[in-house]
């Protein structure tokens, strides 16, 4: 394909942008393939025009081989999938022609150390992202992205299920960062911003968020957030308080005030799936109220009370994943714990407040159904809405 027939554009972050990848080696080639698989037209350029044409032909109609000059002229977003020194040369050569462009830097400045490993070719505390940003012309926005994973992992982890792998990025320019985040999504990853370019060293090789650094692998969003901003002791205490409030709320009366207090522990769009004598999902305030009413009018809550067993709280940032065990104590006859099960929760923090956004309850299969079945059999007769 020739550059004169089409310009590779896609709608990204609400605007139509043209995307070019300069460099068709391991990273550039794999990234181009991932973008094309996500429906993004891509201009491909490199030192070897034949290599760019061959890659474009292998990727299909969304890939167009162009010269580097044409890529700079036509593209709004330019991925510099080349070594650091080559990226410096490109910035020096094209200068003001790059003004107004979004420049994406996936570079990792390393070289063989002579002992089978690698060593940084810049200072230990230096970042290639910051170095290139300082060389970029006025009006250009540099975003650090697509360099946190090896070429093999970039291919293997794209569109991973059930939890997508994270694609980290760093940017001082919020609109440019949003455009690149959309490209990260299109490439099959979950975009997570680590901060400004002063944080780009963290997503370069040997950085704490790099595959060849502390993380050691592709990670999910919850794992990424835990690494970026671990939950504090106060966060964990506040979430634990929510678990206790939940158990106390269940033990309240069947009034509308008590039902409202219960539903207030959840975000408005929350979903609660219950797997016990029946399986059902309750969504939103009305759904959760119906669950509360069912429990309080069908079952003899005057005969039992709820408690919190073991619990584990993981996560970071404004998201937490909580696994915990619920206990039901039967008051009559000193029977003690008669029923138990587990909750798998996802909490979100909004405006400083932690609440449940998703909850799944699984009952212990060995629970004494004989205690509860008579009430289940009469549920239509007993049910009363608060």
C-alpha positions as CSV (number, residue, x, y, z in Angstrom):
1,X,0.0,0.0,0.0
2,X,1.2,3.5,-0.6
3,X,0.8,6.6,1.5
4,X,-0.8,8.6,-1.3
5,X,-4.0,6.4,-1.2
6,X,-5.1,7.0,2.4
7,X,-4.3,8.6,5.8
8,X,-4.5,6.4,8.8
9,X,-7.0,8.0,11.1
10,X,-9.2,6.9,14.0
11,X,-11.5,8.5,16.5
12,X,-9.6,8.7,19.7
13,X,-10.7,10.5,22.9
14,X,-13.5,12.3,21.0
15,X,-11.4,13.5,18.1
16,X,-10.2,12.1,14.8
17,X,-6.4,11.5,15.0
18,X,-3.9,9.9,12.7
19,X,-1.4,7.5,14.3
20,X,2.0,6.6,13.1
21,X,4.6,4.1,14.4
22,X,8.1,5.0,13.4
23,X,10.2,1.8,13.9
24,X,9.1,-1.6,12.7
25,X,11.2,-3.8,14.9
26,X,10.2,-5.9,17.9
27,X,8.2,-3.2,19.8
28,X,7.0,-1.2,16.8
29,X,5.8,-4.3,14.9
30,X,4.0,-5.8,17.8
31,X,2.4,-2.6,18.8
32,X,1.2,-1.9,15.3
33,X,-0.3,-5.4,15.2
34,X,-2.1,-4.8,18.5
35,X,-3.5,-1.4,17.3
36,X,-4.7,-2.8,14.0
37,X,-6.4,-5.7,15.9
38,X,-8.2,-3.0,17.9
39,X,-9.4,-1.3,14.7
40,X,-6.9,1.6,14.7
41,X,-5.5,2.5,11.2
42,X,-1.7,2.9,11.5
43,X,1.0,4.6,9.4
44,X,4.2,2.5,9.4
45,X,7.6,4.0,8.8
46,X,11.2,3.1,9.4
47,X,14.8,3.1,8.2
48,X,14.0,0.1,6.0
49,X,11.1,1.1,3.7
50,X,10.9,-2.5,2.5
51,X,10.4,-3.7,6.1
52,X,7.6,-1.2,6.6
53,X,5.9,-2.3,3.4
54,X,6.2,-6.0,4.4
55,X,4.8,-5.4,7.8
56,X,1.9,-3.3,6.4
57,X,1.1,-6.0,4.0
58,X,1.0,-8.6,6.7
59,X,-1.3,-6.5,8.9
60,X,-3.9,-5.8,6.2
61,X,-5.8,-2.8,5.0
62,X,-5.6,-0.8,8.3
63,X,-1.8,-0.6,8.0
64,X,-0.1,1.8,5.5
65,X,3.6,2.0,4.8
66,X,4.9,5.5,4.5
67,X,8.2,7.3,4.6
68,X,9.3,8.9,7.9
69,X,8.8,12.3,6.3
70,X,5.2,11.4,5.5
71,X,4.6,10.0,8.9
72,X,5.7,13.2,10.5
73,X,3.6,15.3,8.1
74,X,0.4,13.2,8.3
75,X,0.3,11.9,11.9
76,X,-1.2,13.5,15.0
77,X,0.3,10.9,17.2
78,X,3.8,9.5,16.5
79,X,5.1,6.5,18.4
80,X,8.9,6.7,18.4
81,X,9.5,2.9,18.5
82,X,13.2,3.3,18.1
83,X,16.3,3.3,20.4
84,X,16.9,6.4,22.5
85,X,19.7,7.8,20.3
86,X,17.6,7.3,17.2
87,X,14.7,9.1,18.9
88,X,17.0,12.0,19.7
89,X,18.1,12.2,16.1
90,X,14.4,12.3,14.9
91,X,13.6,15.1,17.3
92,X,16.7,17.1,16.1
93,X,16.0,16.4,12.4
94,X,12.3,17.3,12.4
95,X,12.3,20.0,15.1
96,X,9.3,22.4,14.7
97,X,7.6,20.0,12.3
98,X,6.7,18.0,15.4
99,X,5.0,21.0,17.1
100,X,1.4,20.2,17.8
101,X,2.1,16.5,17.7
102,X,1.7,13.9,20.4
103,X,5.0,12.0,20.7
104,X,4.9,8.6,22.4
105,X,8.1,7.2,23.8
106,X,8.3,3.5,24.5
107,X,12.2,3.5,24.7
108,X,14.2,1.6,27.3
109,X,17.8,2.8,27.3
110,X,19.7,-0.4,27.9
111,X,22.7,-2.3,26.4
112,X,24.3,-5.7,27.0
113,X,26.5,-5.7,30.1
114,X,28.9,-8.3,28.8
115,X,27.8,-10.9,31.4
116,X,24.5,-12.0,29.8
117,X,22.5,-9.2,31.3
118,X,21.7,-5.6,30.5
119,X,22.7,-2.2,31.9
120,X,21.2,1.3,31.5
121,X,23.0,3.5,29.0
122,X,22.0,6.6,30.9
123,X,22.3,7.5,34.5
124,X,20.6,5.3,37.1
125,X,18.3,8.1,38.1
126,X,17.7,9.4,34.6
127,X,14.6,8.7,32.5
128,X,14.6,8.6,28.7
129,X,11.1,10.0,28.8
130,X,12.3,13.1,30.5
131,X,15.3,13.4,28.3
132,X,13.2,13.3,25.1
133,X,10.6,15.6,26.6
134,X,13.3,18.2,27.1
135,X,14.4,17.8,23.5
136,X,10.9,18.0,22.0
137,X,9.9,21.3,20.3
138,X,7.5,23.8,21.8
139,X,3.9,22.7,21.2
140,X,4.7,19.0,21.2
141,X,3.5,16.8,24.0
142,X,5.5,13.7,25.0
143,X,3.8,10.7,26.6
144,X,5.7,7.8,28.0
145,X,3.9,4.6,27.1
146,X,4.1,1.1,25.5
147,X,7.5,0.4,26.9
148,X,6.7,-1.3,30.2
149,X,6.4,-4.8,28.7
150,X,8.7,-6.9,26.6
151,X,7.9,-7.4,23.0
152,X,6.7,-11.0,23.6
153,X,4.5,-9.9,26.5
154,X,3.1,-7.0,24.5
155,X,1.7,-9.6,22.1
156,X,0.8,-12.3,24.6
157,X,-1.0,-10.0,27.1
158,X,-3.0,-8.0,24.6
159,X,-6.7,-8.5,25.1
160,X,-6.1,-10.8,28.0
161,X,-9.2,-12.2,29.8
162,X,-10.9,-12.2,32.2
163,X,-8.8,-9.3,33.6
164,X,-7.0,-7.2,31.0
165,X,-3.3,-6.4,31.5
166,X,-2.5,-2.9,32.4
167,X,-0.7,-0.5,30.1
168,X,1.0,2.2,32.2
169,X,1.6,5.7,30.8
170,X,3.0,9.0,32.1
171,X,2.2,12.5,30.8
172,X,2.4,16.1,31.9
173,X,-0.3,17.0,29.3
174,X,-3.7,15.6,30.3
175,X,-5.4,15.8,26.9
176,X,-2.4,14.1,25.2
177,X,-2.5,11.5,27.9
178,X,-6.2,10.8,27.3
179,X,-5.5,10.3,23.6
180,X,-2.7,7.8,24.3
181,X,-4.8,6.1,27.0
182,X,-7.4,5.5,24.2
183,X,-4.7,3.9,22.0
184,X,-3.6,1.8,25.0
185,X,-7.2,0.5,25.2
186,X,-7.4,-0.1,21.5
187,X,-4.2,-2.1,21.7
188,X,-5.9,-4.4,24.2
189,X,-4.7,-3.1,27.5
190,X,-6.2,-1.3,30.5
191,X,-4.6,2.2,30.7
192,X,-3.3,3.4,34.1
193,X,-1.6,6.8,34.5
194,X,1.3,6.7,36.9
195,X,1.6,10.5,37.0
196,X,3.6,13.1,35.2
197,X,6.8,12.6,33.2
198,X,8.8,12.8,36.5
199,X,7.3,9.3,37.1
200,X,8.3,7.9,33.7
201,X,11.4,6.2,35.2
202,X,9.1,3.9,37.1
203,X,7.8,2.5,33.8
204,X,11.1,2.2,32.1
205,X,13.3,-0.9,32.4
206,X,14.4,-1.8,35.9
207,X,11.7,0.6,37.3
208,X,9.4,-0.6,39.9
209,X,6.4,-0.8,37.5
210,X,8.3,-2.4,34.6
211,X,8.1,-6.1,33.7
212,X,11.8,-6.2,34.1
213,X,11.7,-4.4,37.4
214,X,9.8,-5.0,40.7
215,X,6.5,-6.1,39.1
216,X,8.2,-8.8,37.0
217,X,5.1,-9.5,34.9
218,X,2.0,-8.0,33.3
219,X,-0.5,-7.1,36.0
220,X,-4.2,-6.3,36.4
221,X,-5.7,-3.0,37.4
222,X,-6.1,-3.9,41.0
223,X,-2.5,-5.1,41.1
224,X,-1.3,-2.0,39.4
225,X,-3.2,0.3,41.8
226,X,-1.8,-1.6,44.8
227,X,1.7,-1.0,43.5
228,X,1.0,2.6,42.6
229,X,-0.8,3.6,45.8
230,X,-1.1,0.9,48.4
231,X,-4.0,0.9,50.8
232,X,-3.1,2.6,54.1
233,X,-3.9,1.2,57.5
234,X,-6.7,3.8,57.7
235,X,-8.2,2.6,54.4
236,X,-8.2,-1.0,55.7
237,X,-9.8,0.1,58.9
238,X,-12.5,2.1,57.2
239,X,-13.3,-0.9,54.9
240,X,-13.4,-3.2,57.8
241,X,-15.9,-0.8,59.5
242,X,-18.1,-1.2,56.5
243,X,-18.1,-5.0,56.9
244,X,-19.1,-4.6,60.5
245,X,-21.8,-2.1,59.6
246,X,-23.2,-4.4,57.0
247,X,-23.6,-7.2,59.6
248,X,-25.1,-4.8,62.1
249,X,-27.5,-3.4,59.5
250,X,-28.7,-6.9,58.7
251,X,-29.6,-7.4,62.3
252,X,-31.7,-4.2,62.5
253,X,-35.4,-4.2,62.3
254,X,-37.5,-4.3,59.1
255,X,-38.3,-0.6,59.0
256,X,-37.8,1.6,55.9
257,X,-35.2,3.6,57.9
258,X,-33.2,0.5,58.6
259,X,-33.5,-0.6,54.9
260,X,-32.2,2.8,53.8
261,X,-29.3,2.5,56.2
262,X,-28.5,-0.9,54.7
263,X,-28.7,0.3,51.0
264,X,-26.5,3.3,52.0
265,X,-23.6,1.0,52.4
266,X,-23.6,0.5,48.6
267,X,-23.0,2.8,45.7
268,X,-26.2,3.5,43.7
269,X,-25.2,1.2,40.8
270,X,-23.9,-1.6,43.0
271,X,-24.9,-5.3,42.3
272,X,-25.2,-8.0,44.9
273,X,-25.3,-11.7,43.8
274,X,-26.6,-14.2,46.3
275,X,-25.9,-17.9,45.9
276,X,-27.7,-19.8,48.6
277,X,-31.1,-21.5,48.5
278,X,-31.6,-19.5,45.3
279,X,-29.3,-17.5,43.1
280,X,-30.3,-14.0,42.3
281,X,-28.6,-10.6,41.6
282,X,-30.0,-7.5,43.2
283,X,-29.0,-4.2,41.6
284,X,-29.3,-0.6,42.7
285,X,-31.1,0.8,45.7
286,X,-34.5,-0.8,44.8
287,X,-32.9,-4.2,44.3
288,X,-30.9,-4.1,47.5
289,X,-34.0,-2.9,49.4
290,X,-36.0,-5.9,48.1
291,X,-33.1,-8.2,49.3
292,X,-33.2,-6.5,52.7
293,X,-37.0,-6.8,52.9
294,X,-36.9,-10.5,51.9
295,X,-34.3,-11.3,54.6
296,X,-36.2,-9.4,57.3
297,X,-39.7,-10.6,56.6
298,X,-39.1,-14.2,55.6
299,X,-36.4,-15.2,58.1
300,X,-36.6,-15.1,61.9
301,X,-34.0,-12.5,62.6
302,X,-35.0,-12.3,66.2
303,X,-33.5,-15.8,66.5
304,X,-30.1,-15.0,65.1
305,X,-27.3,-12.4,64.7
306,X,-24.6,-11.9,62.2
307,X,-20.8,-11.5,62.6
308,X,-17.6,-11.1,60.7
309,X,-15.2,-14.0,60.4
310,X,-11.8,-13.8,58.7
311,X,-11.2,-11.2,56.1
312,X,-8.5,-10.1,53.6
313,X,-8.4,-6.6,52.1
314,X,-6.2,-6.0,49.0
315,X,-6.0,-3.2,46.4
316,X,-4.8,0.3,46.1
317,X,-5.7,3.8,44.9
318,X,-9.5,4.0,45.1
319,X,-10.3,0.3,44.6
320,X,-10.2,-2.5,47.1
321,X,-11.0,-6.2,46.8
322,X,-12.2,-7.9,49.9
323,X,-12.7,-11.6,50.7
324,X,-14.4,-12.3,54.0
325,X,-16.5,-14.9,55.9
326,X,-19.9,-14.1,57.3
327,X,-21.3,-16.0,60.3
328,X,-24.8,-16.5,61.5
329,X,-25.2,-17.3,65.3
330,X,-28.5,-19.0,66.3
331,X,-29.6,-17.6,69.7
332,X,-32.0,-20.3,70.8
333,X,-30.6,-23.4,72.6
334,X,-27.1,-22.0,72.6
335,X,-26.5,-23.5,69.2
336,X,-23.8,-20.9,68.3
337,X,-22.7,-20.6,64.6
338,X,-25.2,-22.4,62.4
339,X,-24.5,-20.9,59.0
340,X,-21.5,-19.4,57.3
341,X,-20.4,-18.4,53.9
342,X,-18.1,-16.0,52.1
343,X,-18.4,-12.6,50.5
344,X,-16.3,-11.5,47.5
345,X,-16.5,-7.7,47.4
346,X,-15.2,-4.9,45.3
347,X,-15.1,-1.5,47.1
348,X,-14.6,1.9,45.5
349,X,-13.7,5.1,47.2
350,X,-15.5,8.2,46.0
351,X,-15.0,11.6,47.6
352,X,-13.1,9.9,50.4
353,X,-15.9,7.4,51.2
354,X,-15.5,3.6,50.8
355,X,-18.7,1.7,49.6
356,X,-19.5,-1.6,47.9
357,X,-19.8,-1.6,44.1
358,X,-20.0,-5.4,43.7
359,X,-20.7,-8.2,46.1
360,X,-21.1,-12.0,45.7
361,X,-22.2,-14.2,48.5
362,X,-21.7,-18.0,48.6
363,X,-23.3,-20.0,51.4
364,X,-21.5,-22.9,53.0
365,X,-23.1,-26.0,51.4
366,X,-23.2,-27.7,54.9
367,X,-25.5,-25.2,56.4
368,X,-28.5,-26.6,58.4
369,X,-31.2,-26.1,55.8
370,X,-33.7,-27.6,58.2
371,X,-33.6,-24.5,60.3
372,X,-34.3,-22.2,57.4
373,X,-36.3,-24.3,54.9
374,X,-39.7,-23.9,56.8
375,X,-39.4,-20.1,56.3
376,X,-38.4,-20.4,52.7
377,X,-41.4,-22.6,52.1
378,X,-43.6,-19.8,53.4
379,X,-41.8,-16.9,51.8
380,X,-44.7,-15.7,49.7
381,X,-46.9,-15.6,52.8
382,X,-44.3,-14.0,55.0
383,X,-42.8,-11.4,52.7
384,X,-43.5,-7.8,53.6
385,X,-42.0,-4.7,51.9
386,X,-40.7,-2.0,54.3
